[in-house]
Amino acid sequence: MRTQTKIILFLSSIFLLFTLMFSGFIYYSISNYSYDDFYKRLEIRSITTATIKLENRDDTRTVKEIRQEYLEQLPNEKININHYHKL
């Protein structure tokens, strides 16, 4: 093999390695961010719903209105509000 071919292969392999490492870093960062973002949004929803339910015990319309106006909808989101009454 000629020296010129060896240098081209060496530089190409370094470029390929750098590209793969950079792509892996970007993938890891995005997946970690989306995981954290999802649970932060879920926590905000649960706190908001609990606060509204404690203040307005029988009014489920308020919960739905606030969710529609202020909160972004999560993928496959379903609203299920249970009513517990003291006997």
PDB file of N, CA, C and O in Angstrom:
ATOM      1  N   MET A   1       0.834  -1.172   0.000  1.00  0.00           N
ATOM      2  CA  MET A   1       0.000   0.000   0.000  1.00  0.00           C
ATOM      3  C   MET A   1       0.883   1.241   0.000  1.00  0.00           C
ATOM      4  O   MET A   1       1.930   1.283   0.647  1.00  0.00           O
ATOM      5  N   ARG A   2       0.451   2.212  -0.714  1.00  0.00           N
ATOM      6  CA  ARG A   2       1.220   3.452  -0.791  1.00  0.00           C
ATOM      7  C   ARG A   2       0.971   4.313   0.440  1.00  0.00           C
ATOM      8  O   ARG A   2      -0.032   4.145   1.135  1.00  0.00           O
ATOM      9  N   THR A   3       1.855   5.200   0.693  1.00  0.00           N
ATOM     10  CA  THR A   3       1.765   6.082   1.853  1.00  0.00           C
ATOM     11  C   THR A   3       0.542   6.986   1.741  1.00  0.00           C
ATOM     12  O   THR A   3      -0.129   7.251   2.738  1.00  0.00           O
ATOM     13  N   GLN A   4       0.257   7.452   0.555  1.00  0.00           N
ATOM     14  CA  GLN A   4      -0.890   8.333   0.352  1.00  0.00           C
ATOM     15  C   GLN A   4      -2.200   7.608   0.700  1.00  0.00           C
ATOM     16  O   GLN A   4      -3.089   8.213   1.299  1.00  0.00           O
ATOM     17  N   THR A   5      -2.331   6.349   0.341  1.00  0.00           N
ATOM     18  CA  THR A   5      -3.526   5.556   0.643  1.00  0.00           C
ATOM     19  C   THR A   5      -3.647   5.335   2.149  1.00  0.00           C
ATOM     20  O   THR A   5      -4.747   5.405   2.696  1.00  0.00           O
ATOM     21  N   LYS A   6      -2.533   5.069   2.820  1.00  0.00           N
ATOM     22  CA  LYS A   6      -2.550   4.876   4.263  1.00  0.00           C
ATOM     23  C   LYS A   6      -3.008   6.139   4.994  1.00  0.00           C
ATOM     24  O   LYS A   6      -3.783   6.065   5.947  1.00  0.00           O
ATOM     25  N   ILE A   7      -2.529   7.283   4.545  1.00  0.00           N
ATOM     26  CA  ILE A   7      -2.915   8.543   5.182  1.00  0.00           C
ATOM     27  C   ILE A   7      -4.404   8.811   4.978  1.00  0.00           C
ATOM     28  O   ILE A   7      -5.087   9.245   5.905  1.00  0.00           O
ATOM     29  N   ILE A   8      -4.908   8.557   3.781  1.00  0.00           N
ATOM     30  CA  ILE A   8      -6.332   8.763   3.499  1.00  0.00           C
ATOM     31  C   ILE A   8      -7.181   7.834   4.362  1.00  0.00           C
ATOM     32  O   ILE A   8      -8.187   8.277   4.915  1.00  0.00           O
ATOM     33  N   LEU A   9      -6.812   6.572   4.494  1.00  0.00           N
ATOM     34  CA  LEU A   9      -7.560   5.633   5.335  1.00  0.00           C
ATOM     35  C   LEU A   9      -7.509   6.033   6.808  1.00  0.00           C
ATOM     36  O   LEU A   9      -8.510   5.943   7.519  1.00  0.00           O
ATOM     37  N   PHE A  10      -6.357   6.468   7.251  1.00  0.00           N
ATOM     38  CA  PHE A  10      -6.206   6.892   8.639  1.00  0.00           C
ATOM     39  C   PHE A  10      -7.081   8.104   8.944  1.00  0.00           C
ATOM     40  O   PHE A  10      -7.794   8.109   9.947  1.00  0.00           O
ATOM     41  N   LEU A  11      -7.038   9.126   8.099  1.00  0.00           N
ATOM     42  CA  LEU A  11      -7.841  10.323   8.315  1.00  0.00           C
ATOM     43  C   LEU A  11      -9.337  10.028   8.189  1.00  0.00           C
ATOM     44  O   LEU A  11     -10.145  10.596   8.923  1.00  0.00           O
ATOM     45  N   SER A  12      -9.706   9.145   7.265  1.00  0.00           N
ATOM     46  CA  SER A  12     -11.110   8.770   7.112  1.00  0.00           C
ATOM     47  C   SER A  12     -11.620   8.042   8.347  1.00  0.00           C
ATOM     48  O   SER A  12     -12.737   8.293   8.799  1.00  0.00           O
ATOM     49  N   SER A  13     -10.809   7.141   8.895  1.00  0.00           N
ATOM     50  CA  SER A  13     -11.237   6.413  10.094  1.00  0.00           C
ATOM     51  C   SER A  13     -11.351   7.351  11.296  1.00  0.00           C
ATOM     52  O   SER A  13     -12.265   7.195  12.106  1.00  0.00           O
ATOM     53  N   ILE A  14     -10.452   8.310  11.427  1.00  0.00           N
ATOM     54  CA  ILE A  14     -10.547   9.283  12.520  1.00  0.00           C
ATOM     55  C   ILE A  14     -11.815  10.113  12.362  1.00  0.00           C
ATOM     56  O   ILE A  14     -12.527  10.343  13.340  1.00  0.00           O
ATOM     57  N   PHE A  15     -12.107  10.566  11.147  1.00  0.00           N
ATOM     58  CA  PHE A  15     -13.321  11.344  10.899  1.00  0.00           C
ATOM     59  C   PHE A  15     -14.563  10.523  11.212  1.00  0.00           C
ATOM     60  O   PHE A  15     -15.501  11.035  11.822  1.00  0.00           O
ATOM     61  N   LEU A  16     -14.584   9.259  10.806  1.00  0.00           N
ATOM     62  CA  LEU A  16     -15.726   8.389  11.075  1.00  0.00           C
ATOM     63  C   LEU A  16     -15.893   8.169  12.580  1.00  0.00           C
ATOM     64  O   LEU A  16     -17.016   8.212  13.083  1.00  0.00           O
ATOM     65  N   LEU A  17     -14.816   7.939  13.293  1.00  0.00           N
ATOM     66  CA  LEU A  17     -14.876   7.755  14.744  1.00  0.00           C
ATOM     67  C   LEU A  17     -15.396   9.011  15.438  1.00  0.00           C
ATOM     68  O   LEU A  17     -16.232   8.926  16.338  1.00  0.00           O
ATOM     69  N   PHE A  18     -14.901  10.177  15.020  1.00  0.00           N
ATOM     70  CA  PHE A  18     -15.361  11.433  15.590  1.00  0.00           C
ATOM     71  C   PHE A  18     -16.855  11.641  15.330  1.00  0.00           C
ATOM     72  O   PHE A  18     -17.588  12.070  16.221  1.00  0.00           O
ATOM     73  N   THR A  19     -17.295  11.342  14.130  1.00  0.00           N
ATOM     74  CA  THR A  19     -18.707  11.495  13.778  1.00  0.00           C
ATOM     75  C   THR A  19     -19.587  10.566  14.613  1.00  0.00           C
ATOM     76  O   THR A  19     -20.641  10.990  15.086  1.00  0.00           O
ATOM     77  N   LEU A  20     -19.185   9.328  14.802  1.00  0.00           N
ATOM     78  CA  LEU A  20     -19.959   8.377  15.604  1.00  0.00           C
ATOM     79  C   LEU A  20     -20.019   8.803  17.070  1.00  0.00           C
ATOM     80  O   LEU A  20     -21.070   8.696  17.702  1.00  0.00           O
ATOM     81  N   MET A  21     -18.909   9.282  17.613  1.00  0.00           N
ATOM     82  CA  MET A  21     -18.904   9.729  19.003  1.00  0.00           C
ATOM     83  C   MET A  21     -19.796  10.954  19.191  1.00  0.00           C
ATOM     84  O   MET A  21     -20.534  11.039  20.173  1.00  0.00           O
ATOM     85  N   PHE A  22     -19.735  11.885  18.274  1.00  0.00           N
ATOM     86  CA  PHE A  22     -20.564  13.086  18.352  1.00  0.00           C
ATOM     87  C   PHE A  22     -22.042  12.735  18.226  1.00  0.00           C
ATOM     88  O   PHE A  22     -22.872  13.289  18.948  1.00  0.00           O
ATOM     89  N   SER A  23     -22.379  11.829  17.324  1.00  0.00           N
ATOM     90  CA  SER A  23     -23.769  11.393  17.154  1.00  0.00           C
ATOM     91  C   SER A  23     -24.281  10.698  18.416  1.00  0.00           C
ATOM     92  O   SER A  23     -25.418  10.925  18.831  1.00  0.00           O
ATOM     93  N   GLY A  24     -23.459   9.863  19.019  1.00  0.00           N
ATOM     94  CA  GLY A  24     -23.838   9.189  20.260  1.00  0.00           C
ATOM     95  C   GLY A  24     -24.067  10.175  21.386  1.00  0.00           C
ATOM     96  O   GLY A  24     -25.000  10.011  22.172  1.00  0.00           O
ATOM     97  N   PHE A  25     -23.232  11.194  21.476  1.00  0.00           N
ATOM     98  CA  PHE A  25     -23.399  12.219  22.506  1.00  0.00           C
ATOM     99  C   PHE A  25     -24.704  12.980  22.313  1.00  0.00           C
ATOM    100  O   PHE A  25     -25.420  13.237  23.280  1.00  0.00           O
ATOM    101  N   ILE A  26     -25.016  13.340  21.082  1.00  0.00           N
ATOM    102  CA  ILE A  26     -26.262  14.064  20.793  1.00  0.00           C
ATOM    103  C   ILE A  26     -27.464  13.190  21.119  1.00  0.00           C
ATOM    104  O   ILE A  26     -28.422  13.668  21.727  1.00  0.00           O
ATOM    105  N   TYR A  27     -27.435  11.929  20.733  1.00  0.00           N
ATOM    106  CA  TYR A  27     -28.545  11.017  21.024  1.00  0.00           C
ATOM    107  C   TYR A  27     -28.754  10.871  22.522  1.00  0.00           C
ATOM    108  O   TYR A  27     -29.890  10.924  22.993  1.00  0.00           O
ATOM    109  N   TYR A  28     -27.687  10.689  23.274  1.00  0.00           N
ATOM    110  CA  TYR A  28     -27.782  10.543  24.725  1.00  0.00           C
ATOM    111  C   TYR A  28     -28.355  11.810  25.352  1.00  0.00           C
ATOM    112  O   TYR A  28     -29.208  11.728  26.236  1.00  0.00           O
ATOM    113  N   SER A  29     -27.898  12.978  24.908  1.00  0.00           N
ATOM    114  CA  SER A  29     -28.371  14.245  25.468  1.00  0.00           C
ATOM    115  C   SER A  29     -29.856  14.454  25.202  1.00  0.00           C
ATOM    116  O   SER A  29     -30.595  14.869  26.096  1.00  0.00           O
ATOM    117  N   ILE A  30     -30.293  14.173  23.993  1.00  0.00           N
ATOM    118  CA  ILE A  30     -31.697  14.379  23.646  1.00  0.00           C
ATOM    119  C   ILE A  30     -32.591  13.403  24.401  1.00  0.00           C
ATOM    120  O   ILE A  30     -33.643  13.795  24.906  1.00  0.00           O
ATOM    121  N   SER A  31     -32.189  12.141  24.486  1.00  0.00           N
ATOM    122  CA  SER A  31     -33.033  11.169  25.184  1.00  0.00           C
ATOM    123  C   SER A  31     -33.107  11.477  26.676  1.00  0.00           C
ATOM    124  O   SER A  31     -34.161  11.303  27.288  1.00  0.00           O
ATOM    125  N   ASN A  32     -32.023  11.924  27.260  1.00  0.00           N
ATOM    126  CA  ASN A  32     -32.017  12.276  28.679  1.00  0.00           C
ATOM    127  C   ASN A  32     -32.882  13.509  28.927  1.00  0.00           C
ATOM    128  O   ASN A  32     -33.610  13.564  29.917  1.00  0.00           O
ATOM    129  N   TYR A  33     -32.809  14.492  28.041  1.00  0.00           N
ATOM    130  CA  TYR A  33     -33.618  15.705  28.187  1.00  0.00           C
ATOM    131  C   TYR A  33     -35.106  15.384  28.067  1.00  0.00           C
ATOM    132  O   TYR A  33     -35.906  15.875  28.863  1.00  0.00           O
ATOM    133  N   SER A  34     -35.486  14.571  27.088  1.00  0.00           N
ATOM    134  CA  SER A  34     -36.905  14.271  26.897  1.00  0.00           C
ATOM    135  C   SER A  34     -37.458  13.480  28.082  1.00  0.00           C
ATOM    136  O   SER A  34     -38.615  13.666  28.459  1.00  0.00           O
ATOM    137  N   TYR A  35     -36.649  12.605  28.670  1.00  0.00           N
ATOM    138  CA  TYR A  35     -37.063  11.842  29.851  1.00  0.00           C
ATOM    139  C   TYR A  35     -37.321  12.785  31.020  1.00  0.00           C
ATOM    140  O   TYR A  35     -38.353  12.681  31.682  1.00  0.00           O
ATOM    141  N   ASP A  36     -36.395  13.702  31.280  1.00  0.00           N
ATOM    142  CA  ASP A  36     -36.556  14.659  32.378  1.00  0.00           C
ATOM    143  C   ASP A  36     -37.724  15.606  32.128  1.00  0.00           C
ATOM    144  O   ASP A  36     -38.489  15.915  33.042  1.00  0.00           O
ATOM    145  N   ASP A  37     -37.858  16.062  30.886  1.00  0.00           N
ATOM    146  CA  ASP A  37     -38.937  16.989  30.541  1.00  0.00           C
ATOM    147  C   ASP A  37     -40.300  16.340  30.741  1.00  0.00           C
ATOM    148  O   ASP A  37     -41.220  16.981  31.249  1.00  0.00           O
ATOM    149  N   PHE A  38     -40.440  15.080  30.352  1.00  0.00           N
ATOM    150  CA  PHE A  38     -41.712  14.385  30.509  1.00  0.00           C
ATOM    151  C   PHE A  38     -42.108  14.304  31.980  1.00  0.00           C
ATOM    152  O   PHE A  38     -43.259  14.580  32.321  1.00  0.00           O
ATOM    153  N   TYR A  39     -41.178  13.931  32.859  1.00  0.00           N
ATOM    154  CA  TYR A  39     -41.517  13.792  34.276  1.00  0.00           C
ATOM    155  C   TYR A  39     -41.730  15.139  34.958  1.00  0.00           C
ATOM    156  O   TYR A  39     -42.489  15.216  35.924  1.00  0.00           O
ATOM    157  N   LYS A  40     -41.086  16.198  34.485  1.00  0.00           N
ATOM    158  CA  LYS A  40     -41.377  17.521  35.036  1.00  0.00           C
ATOM    159  C   LYS A  40     -42.788  17.953  34.663  1.00  0.00           C
ATOM    160  O   LYS A  40     -43.517  18.484  35.501  1.00  0.00           O
ATOM    161  N   ARG A  41     -43.180  17.728  33.407  1.00  0.00           N
ATOM    162  CA  ARG A  41     -44.539  18.073  32.990  1.00  0.00           C
ATOM    163  C   ARG A  41     -45.564  17.244  33.744  1.00  0.00           C
ATOM    164  O   ARG A  41     -46.617  17.758  34.122  1.00  0.00           O
ATOM    165  N   LEU A  42     -45.274  15.976  33.965  1.00  0.00           N
ATOM    166  CA  LEU A  42     -46.188  15.108  34.703  1.00  0.00           C
ATOM    167  C   LEU A  42     -46.341  15.564  36.151  1.00  0.00           C
ATOM    168  O   LEU A  42     -47.440  15.523  36.705  1.00  0.00           O
ATOM    169  N   GLU A  43     -45.254  15.995  36.755  1.00  0.00           N
ATOM    170  CA  GLU A  43     -45.309  16.493  38.127  1.00  0.00           C
ATOM    171  C   GLU A  43     -46.138  17.778  38.211  1.00  0.00           C
ATOM    172  O   GLU A  43     -46.925  17.950  39.142  1.00  0.00           O
ATOM    173  N   ILE A  44     -45.964  18.672  37.248  1.00  0.00           N
ATOM    174  CA  ILE A  44     -46.748  19.910  37.227  1.00  0.00           C
ATOM    175  C   ILE A  44     -48.228  19.596  37.101  1.00  0.00           C
ATOM    176  O   ILE A  44     -49.056  20.224  37.761  1.00  0.00           O
ATOM    177  N   ARG A  45     -48.566  18.630  36.257  1.00  0.00           N
ATOM    178  CA  ARG A  45     -49.965  18.237  36.087  1.00  0.00           C
ATOM    179  C   ARG A  45     -50.546  17.672  37.381  1.00  0.00           C
ATOM    180  O   ARG A  45     -51.663  18.016  37.766  1.00  0.00           O
ATOM    181  N   SER A  46     -49.801  16.820  38.037  1.00  0.00           N
ATOM    182  CA  SER A  46     -50.333  16.203  39.254  1.00  0.00           C
ATOM    183  C   SER A  46     -50.519  17.227  40.369  1.00  0.00           C
ATOM    184  O   SER A  46     -51.518  17.182  41.087  1.00  0.00           O
ATOM    185  N   ILE A  47     -49.579  18.140  40.521  1.00  0.00           N
ATOM    186  CA  ILE A  47     -49.697  19.170  41.557  1.00  0.00           C
ATOM    187  C   ILE A  47     -50.869  20.103  41.255  1.00  0.00           C
ATOM    188  O   ILE A  47     -51.632  20.464  42.151  1.00  0.00           O
ATOM    189  N   THR A  48     -51.004  20.491  39.985  1.00  0.00           N
ATOM    190  CA  THR A  48     -52.112  21.373  39.597  1.00  0.00           C
ATOM    191  C   THR A  48     -53.455  20.707  39.835  1.00  0.00           C
ATOM    192  O   THR A  48     -54.366  21.321  40.391  1.00  0.00           O
ATOM    193  N   THR A  49     -53.581  19.463  39.421  1.00  0.00           N
ATOM    194  CA  THR A  49     -54.841  18.739  39.599  1.00  0.00           C
ATOM    195  C   THR A  49     -55.159  18.554  41.075  1.00  0.00           C
ATOM    196  O   THR A  49     -56.306  18.736  41.484  1.00  0.00           O
ATOM    197  N   ALA A  50     -54.167  18.196  41.880  1.00  0.00           N
ATOM    198  CA  ALA A  50     -54.407  18.005  43.313  1.00  0.00           C
ATOM    199  C   ALA A  50     -54.834  19.312  43.982  1.00  0.00           C
ATOM    200  O   ALA A  50     -55.734  19.316  44.822  1.00  0.00           O
ATOM    201  N   THR A  51     -54.195  20.410  43.613  1.00  0.00           N
ATOM    202  CA  THR A  51     -54.550  21.702  44.196  1.00  0.00           C
ATOM    203  C   THR A  51     -55.975  22.094  43.838  1.00  0.00           C
ATOM    204  O   THR A  51     -56.735  22.544  44.696  1.00  0.00           O
ATOM    205  N   ILE A  52     -56.332  21.925  42.588  1.00  0.00           N
ATOM    206  CA  ILE A  52     -57.689  22.277  42.153  1.00  0.00           C
ATOM    207  C   ILE A  52     -58.716  21.384  42.835  1.00  0.00           C
ATOM    208  O   ILE A  52     -59.758  21.863  43.282  1.00  0.00           O
ATOM    209  N   LYS A  53     -58.432  20.098  42.917  1.00  0.00           N
ATOM    210  CA  LYS A  53     -59.379  19.176  43.553  1.00  0.00           C
ATOM    211  C   LYS A  53     -59.546  19.472  45.034  1.00  0.00           C
ATOM    212  O   LYS A  53     -60.637  19.286  45.572  1.00  0.00           O
ATOM    213  N   LEU A  54     -58.499  19.925  45.704  1.00  0.00           N
ATOM    214  CA  LEU A  54     -58.617  20.262  47.121  1.00  0.00           C
ATOM    215  C   LEU A  54     -59.402  21.549  47.325  1.00  0.00           C
ATOM    216  O   LEU A  54     -60.128  21.685  48.309  1.00  0.00           O
ATOM    217  N   GLU A  55     -59.261  22.489  46.404  1.00  0.00           N
ATOM    218  CA  GLU A  55     -59.978  23.755  46.529  1.00  0.00           C
ATOM    219  C   GLU A  55     -61.428  23.633  46.083  1.00  0.00           C
ATOM    220  O   GLU A  55     -62.324  24.150  46.751  1.00  0.00           O
ATOM    221  N   ASN A  56     -61.669  22.963  44.973  1.00  0.00           N
ATOM    222  CA  ASN A  56     -63.020  22.803  44.412  1.00  0.00           C
ATOM    223  C   ASN A  56     -63.327  21.322  44.338  1.00  0.00           C
ATOM    224  O   ASN A  56     -63.078  20.694  43.309  1.00  0.00           O
ATOM    225  N   ARG A  57     -63.842  20.768  45.365  1.00  0.00           N
ATOM    226  CA  ARG A  57     -64.004  19.314  45.462  1.00  0.00           C
ATOM    227  C   ARG A  57     -64.840  18.694  44.355  1.00  0.00           C
ATOM    228  O   ARG A  57     -64.490  17.617  43.870  1.00  0.00           O
ATOM    229  N   ASP A  58     -65.920  19.321  43.939  1.00  0.00           N
ATOM    230  CA  ASP A  58     -66.831  18.676  43.002  1.00  0.00           C
ATOM    231  C   ASP A  58     -66.755  19.238  41.586  1.00  0.00           C
ATOM    232  O   ASP A  58     -67.509  18.796  40.719  1.00  0.00           O
ATOM    233  N   ASP A  59     -65.889  20.175  41.332  1.00  0.00           N
ATOM    234  CA  ASP A  59     -65.858  20.835  40.039  1.00  0.00           C
ATOM    235  C   ASP A  59     -64.740  20.259  39.156  1.00  0.00           C
ATOM    236  O   ASP A  59     -63.592  20.690  39.261  1.00  0.00           O
ATOM    237  N   THR A  60     -65.061  19.305  38.302  1.00  0.00           N
ATOM    238  CA  THR A  60     -64.063  18.724  37.396  1.00  0.00           C
ATOM    239  C   THR A  60     -63.883  19.575  36.146  1.00  0.00           C
ATOM    240  O   THR A  60     -62.896  19.423  35.426  1.00  0.00           O
ATOM    241  N   ARG A  61     -64.834  20.471  35.886  1.00  0.00           N
ATOM    242  CA  ARG A  61     -64.698  21.354  34.720  1.00  0.00           C
ATOM    243  C   ARG A  61     -63.488  22.261  34.875  1.00  0.00           C
ATOM    244  O   ARG A  61     -62.811  22.555  33.890  1.00  0.00           O
ATOM    245  N   THR A  62     -63.202  22.707  36.085  1.00  0.00           N
ATOM    246  CA  THR A  62     -62.065  23.589  36.325  1.00  0.00           C
ATOM    247  C   THR A  62     -60.763  22.897  35.956  1.00  0.00           C
ATOM    248  O   THR A  62     -59.887  23.511  35.348  1.00  0.00           O
ATOM    249  N   VAL A  63     -60.630  21.651  36.310  1.00  0.00           N
ATOM    250  CA  VAL A  63     -59.417  20.891  35.990  1.00  0.00           C
ATOM    251  C   VAL A  63     -59.253  20.811  34.478  1.00  0.00           C
ATOM    252  O   VAL A  63     -58.163  21.057  33.962  1.00  0.00           O
ATOM    253  N   LYS A  64     -60.306  20.476  33.772  1.00  0.00           N
ATOM    254  CA  LYS A  64     -60.225  20.339  32.321  1.00  0.00           C
ATOM    255  C   LYS A  64     -59.934  21.678  31.636  1.00  0.00           C
ATOM    256  O   LYS A  64     -59.185  21.734  30.662  1.00  0.00           O
ATOM    257  N   GLU A  65     -60.528  22.742  32.150  1.00  0.00           N
ATOM    258  CA  GLU A  65     -60.290  24.064  31.563  1.00  0.00           C
ATOM    259  C   GLU A  65     -58.839  24.497  31.730  1.00  0.00           C
ATOM    260  O   GLU A  65     -58.226  25.002  30.789  1.00  0.00           O
ATOM    261  N   ILE A  66     -58.292  24.300  32.919  1.00  0.00           N
ATOM    262  CA  ILE A  66     -56.903  24.698  33.156  1.00  0.00           C
ATOM    263  C   ILE A  66     -55.950  23.860  32.311  1.00  0.00           C
ATOM    264  O   ILE A  66     -54.975  24.384  31.772  1.00  0.00           O
ATOM    265  N   ARG A  67     -56.223  22.580  32.194  1.00  0.00           N
ATOM    266  CA  ARG A  67     -55.383  21.723  31.352  1.00  0.00           C
ATOM    267  C   ARG A  67     -55.409  22.168  29.899  1.00  0.00           C
ATOM    268  O   ARG A  67     -54.375  22.163  29.231  1.00  0.00           O
ATOM    269  N   GLN A  68     -56.576  22.552  29.405  1.00  0.00           N
ATOM    270  CA  GLN A  68     -56.680  22.963  28.009  1.00  0.00           C
ATOM    271  C   GLN A  68     -56.034  24.322  27.767  1.00  0.00           C
ATOM    272  O   GLN A  68     -55.440  24.545  26.712  1.00  0.00           O
ATOM    273  N   GLU A  69     -56.144  25.227  28.728  1.00  0.00           N
ATOM    274  CA  GLU A  69     -55.630  26.574  28.527  1.00  0.00           C
ATOM    275  C   GLU A  69     -54.130  26.703  28.761  1.00  0.00           C
ATOM    276  O   GLU A  69     -53.447  27.399  28.009  1.00  0.00           O
ATOM    277  N   TYR A  70     -53.611  26.048  29.787  1.00  0.00           N
ATOM    278  CA  TYR A  70     -52.241  26.318  30.213  1.00  0.00           C
ATOM    279  C   TYR A  70     -51.249  25.182  30.006  1.00  0.00           C
ATOM    280  O   TYR A  70     -50.049  25.431  29.900  1.00  0.00           O
ATOM    281  N   LEU A  71     -51.718  23.948  29.947  1.00  0.00           N
ATOM    282  CA  LEU A  71     -50.790  22.826  29.889  1.00  0.00           C
ATOM    283  C   LEU A  71     -50.749  22.218  28.494  1.00  0.00           C
ATOM    284  O   LEU A  71     -51.778  22.068  27.836  1.00  0.00           O
ATOM    285  N   GLU A  72     -49.567  21.877  28.064  1.00  0.00           N
ATOM    286  CA  GLU A  72     -49.378  21.230  26.775  1.00  0.00           C
ATOM    287  C   GLU A  72     -49.811  19.773  26.887  1.00  0.00           C
ATOM    288  O   GLU A  72     -49.550  19.119  27.897  1.00  0.00           O
ATOM    289  N   GLN A  73     -50.461  19.273  25.869  1.00  0.00           N
ATOM    290  CA  GLN A  73     -50.957  17.902  25.934  1.00  0.00           C
ATOM    291  C   GLN A  73     -49.814  16.914  25.694  1.00  0.00           C
ATOM    292  O   GLN A  73     -49.020  17.076  24.768  1.00  0.00           O
ATOM    293  N   LEU A  74     -49.747  15.889  26.548  1.00  0.00           N
ATOM    294  CA  LEU A  74     -48.738  14.847  26.411  1.00  0.00           C
ATOM    295  C   LEU A  74     -49.213  13.804  25.410  1.00  0.00           C
ATOM    296  O   LEU A  74     -50.416  13.662  25.192  1.00  0.00           O
ATOM    297  N   PRO A  75     -48.285  13.071  24.800  1.00  0.00           N
ATOM    298  CA  PRO A  75     -48.704  12.017  23.867  1.00  0.00           C
ATOM    299  C   PRO A  75     -49.533  10.947  24.582  1.00  0.00           C
ATOM    300  O   PRO A  75     -49.182  10.524  25.684  1.00  0.00           O
ATOM    301  N   ASN A  76     -50.613  10.516  23.969  1.00  0.00           N
ATOM    302  CA  ASN A  76     -51.512   9.482  24.504  1.00  0.00           C
ATOM    303  C   ASN A  76     -52.074   9.855  25.874  1.00  0.00           C
ATOM    304  O   ASN A  76     -52.296   8.981  26.712  1.00  0.00           O
ATOM    305  N   GLU A  77     -52.303  11.140  26.104  1.00  0.00           N
ATOM    306  CA  GLU A  77     -52.804  11.589  27.404  1.00  0.00           C
ATOM    307  C   GLU A  77     -54.298  11.305  27.541  1.00  0.00           C
ATOM    308  O   GLU A  77     -55.081  11.554  26.624  1.00  0.00           O
ATOM    309  N   LYS A  78     -54.672  10.783  28.696  1.00  0.00           N
ATOM    310  CA  LYS A  78     -56.073  10.555  29.035  1.00  0.00           C
ATOM    311  C   LYS A  78     -56.309  11.138  30.420  1.00  0.00           C
ATOM    312  O   LYS A  78     -55.519  10.908  31.337  1.00  0.00           O
ATOM    313  N   ILE A  79     -57.376  11.880  30.573  1.00  0.00           N
ATOM    314  CA  ILE A  79     -57.700  12.482  31.863  1.00  0.00           C
ATOM    315  C   ILE A  79     -58.660  11.555  32.593  1.00  0.00           C
ATOM    316  O   ILE A  79     -59.741  11.244  32.092  1.00  0.00           O
ATOM    317  N   ASN A  80     -58.260  11.119  33.777  1.00  0.00           N
ATOM    318  CA  ASN A  80     -59.075  10.241  34.595  1.00  0.00           C
ATOM    319  C   ASN A  80     -59.083  10.804  36.004  1.00  0.00           C
ATOM    320  O   ASN A  80     -58.090  10.705  36.725  1.00  0.00           O
ATOM    321  N   ILE A  81     -60.207  11.396  36.396  1.00  0.00           N
ATOM    322  CA  ILE A  81     -60.321  11.997  37.716  1.00  0.00           C
ATOM    323  C   ILE A  81     -61.311  11.185  38.534  1.00  0.00           C
ATOM    324  O   ILE A  81     -62.479  11.059  38.165  1.00  0.00           O
ATOM    325  N   ASN A  82     -60.847  10.644  39.630  1.00  0.00           N
ATOM    326  CA  ASN A  82     -61.688   9.833  40.514  1.00  0.00           C
ATOM    327  C   ASN A  82     -62.262  10.712  41.613  1.00  0.00           C
ATOM    328  O   ASN A  82     -61.596  11.618  42.113  1.00  0.00           O
ATOM    329  N   HIS A  83     -63.485  10.438  41.976  1.00  0.00           N
ATOM    330  CA  HIS A  83     -64.148  11.184  43.049  1.00  0.00           C
ATOM    331  C   HIS A  83     -64.207  10.308  44.287  1.00  0.00           C
ATOM    332  O   HIS A  83     -64.771   9.214  44.265  1.00  0.00           O
ATOM    333  N   TYR A  84     -63.629  10.792  45.343  1.00  0.00           N
ATOM    334  CA  TYR A  84     -63.676  10.086  46.616  1.00  0.00           C
ATOM    335  C   TYR A  84     -64.474  10.933  47.591  1.00  0.00           C
ATOM    336  O   TYR A  84     -64.157  12.101  47.814  1.00  0.00           O
ATOM    337  N   HIS A  85     -65.478  10.361  48.154  1.00  0.00           N
ATOM    338  CA  HIS A  85     -66.307  11.078  49.108  1.00  0.00           C
ATOM    339  C   HIS A  85     -66.196  10.399  50.469  1.00  0.00           C
ATOM    340  O   HIS A  85     -66.146   9.174  50.573  1.00  0.00           O
ATOM    341  N   LYS A  86     -66.158  11.218  51.493  1.00  0.00           N
ATOM    342  CA  LYS A  86     -66.137  10.679  52.856  1.00  0.00           C
ATOM    343  C   LYS A  86     -67.536  10.231  53.219  1.00  0.00           C
ATOM    344  O   LYS A  86     -68.510  10.917  52.909  1.00  0.00           O
ATOM    345  N   LEU A  87     -67.645   9.109  53.861  1.00  0.00           N
ATOM    346  CA  LEU A  87     -68.947   8.597  54.294  1.00  0.00           C
ATOM    347  C   LEU A  87     -69.248   9.008  55.717  1.00  0.00           C
ATOM    348  O   LEU A  87     -70.304   8.665  56.248  1.00  0.00           O
TER     349      LEU A  87
END
